[in-house]
Amino acid sequence: MTPILIRHYVHPQRSEAENATGLTLGRLISAHAPRFAALDLSLDLEVVPCDAPEDRNRVTFSYPVPSDDEEPPQDRERSLEDLLGLGVVVSPGAPHRTLVYEGQAYDAIPPGLLADGLLRVAMALMGGGGCGSSCAGCQGCGA
């Protein structure tokens, strides 16, 4: 199976937004792990302690990128904001970062954004096979 490691960066004393995002990630993984297993993809969650407000409540996806030659695959890690083109705001004195999507600010990351990021990673690992006949001009999965 090809692993997708989802990392959630949180403070040891989690904020309400960090707790909400963590619960959403747990539900998302529990609900979709069997479906991804059928595609030969495994989902794992790692909670990473951090102190810096600009890193708190950050979500990243780490996955192997096959090489063109005989070399073993290299791991690639991409943040949710990079995958989806989201803005990030860290206000002075704020305990954590805020994501901005289409003018809407999110302290707790909504399930739809997390699922979108996960699907883009899965499509990149599967060669974009479900996106249509070509990836030309698409900026979605980063393949």
GIPE-V275940 format. One record per pair of residues at least 12 apart in sequence whose ideal C-beta (glycine too) atoms are under 8 Angstrom apart, sorted by sequence separation. I is the first residue (numbers start at 0). GAP is how many residues later the second one is. D is the distance in Angstrom with one decimal. If there is no record, write none. Layout:
BEGIN
[[I:GAP:D] [I:GAP:D]]
END
This chain:
BEGIN
[[9:12:6.7] [62:12:7.0] [63:12:7.5] [86:12:7.0] [87:12:7.2] [100:12:6.5] [7:13:6.5] [61:13:5.5] [62:13:6.1] [85:13:4.9] [86:13:3.6] [127:13:6.3] [7:14:5.9] [28:14:4.9] [61:14:7.0] [85:14:6.3] [86:14:7.5] [98:14:7.2] [28:15:7.9] [61:15:4.3] [85:15:5.2] [127:15:5.5] [28:16:5.6] [60:16:7.0] [88:16:6.8] [126:16:7.4] [7:17:5.7] [59:17:5.2] [60:17:5.6] [83:17:7.1] [122:17:7.4] [123:17:4.0] [59:18:6.5] [60:18:8.0] [80:18:6.2] [122:18:4.7] [123:18:6.0] [5:19:6.3] [25:19:6.8] [59:19:5.0] [60:19:7.4] [79:19:7.4] [123:19:4.4] [24:20:5.8] [58:20:7.0] [59:20:7.1] [119:20:5.6] [120:20:7.0] [122:20:7.5] [57:21:6.4] [58:21:4.5] [119:21:4.2] [57:22:7.7] [60:22:7.0] [119:22:7.2] [5:23:7.0] [21:25:7.1] [85:27:7.4] [79:29:7.0] [83:29:6.4] [3:32:7.4] [83:32:6.0] [79:33:6.7] [82:33:7.8] [83:33:5.9] [24:34:7.2] [53:34:7.8] [79:34:7.0] [82:34:4.7] [0:36:7.1] [20:36:5.6] [53:36:4.7] [83:36:7.5] [3:37:5.9] [5:37:6.7] [7:37:6.7] [9:37:6.0] [11:37:5.6] [52:37:5.4] [79:37:4.6] [82:37:5.2] [1:38:6.1] [2:38:7.7] [3:38:6.9] [5:38:6.9] [6:38:7.9] [7:38:7.4] [9:38:7.3] [10:38:7.3] [17:38:6.4] [20:38:7.0] [82:38:7.1] [0:39:5.3] [1:39:5.3] [2:39:5.0] [3:39:5.5] [4:39:5.1] [5:39:5.1] [6:39:4.9] [7:39:5.4] [8:39:4.8] [9:39:6.8] [10:39:6.6] [17:39:5.0] [55:39:6.6] [56:39:4.4] [57:39:6.5] [0:40:6.4] [1:40:7.1] [3:40:7.3] [4:40:7.9] [5:40:7.2] [6:40:7.9] [7:40:6.9] [8:40:7.9] [9:40:6.9] [10:40:6.3] [16:40:5.7] [55:40:3.7] [56:40:5.8] [0:41:4.4] [2:41:6.3] [4:41:6.0] [6:41:5.2] [8:41:4.6] [14:41:7.2] [52:41:5.7] [55:41:6.3] [14:42:7.3] [52:42:6.1] [54:42:7.4] [52:43:5.6] [53:43:5.8] [77:43:7.4] [52:44:6.6] [10:45:5.3] [8:46:4.9] [9:46:6.3] [8:47:6.2] [9:47:6.7] [8:48:6.9] [7:49:7.7] [8:49:4.2] [7:50:7.6] [8:50:7.6] [56:50:7.4] [58:50:6.3] [6:51:7.9] [7:51:5.5] [8:51:7.7] [56:51:7.7] [6:52:7.0] [56:52:7.0] [5:53:6.6] [6:53:4.6] [5:54:7.4] [6:54:7.8] [84:54:7.5] [5:55:5.8] [6:55:6.6] [58:55:6.7] [4:56:7.3] [5:56:8.0] [60:56:6.3] [3:57:6.1] [4:57:4.2] [60:57:7.0] [3:58:7.4] [4:58:7.2] [58:58:7.2] [62:58:5.7] [82:58:7.6] [3:59:5.0] [82:59:6.6] [2:60:6.9] [60:60:4.7] [81:60:7.7] [1:61:7.1] [2:61:7.2] [62:61:7.6] [63:61:7.9] [1:62:6.3] [62:62:5.9] [77:64:6.5] [6:70:7.6] [42:75:7.7] [17:78:6.3] [16:79:6.0] [14:80:4.9] [14:81:5.5] [40:81:5.9] [27:83:6.2] [31:83:7.7] [38:83:6.9] [10:84:7.2] [23:84:7.3] [26:84:7.5] [40:84:6.4] [10:85:7.4] [23:85:6.7] [40:85:8.0] [23:86:7.4] [27:86:5.6] [31:86:7.3] [35:86:6.6] [20:87:5.2] [23:87:5.1] [27:87:6.2] [38:87:6.7] [19:88:3.6] [20:88:4.6] [24:89:6.4] [16:90:3.8] [17:90:8.0] [23:90:6.1] [27:90:7.0] [15:91:7.9] [16:91:4.3] [14:92:7.9] [15:92:7.4] [20:93:7.8] [5:112:7.3] [3:114:7.2] [3:117:5.7] [3:118:7.0] [3:121:7.3] [1:123:5.7]]
END
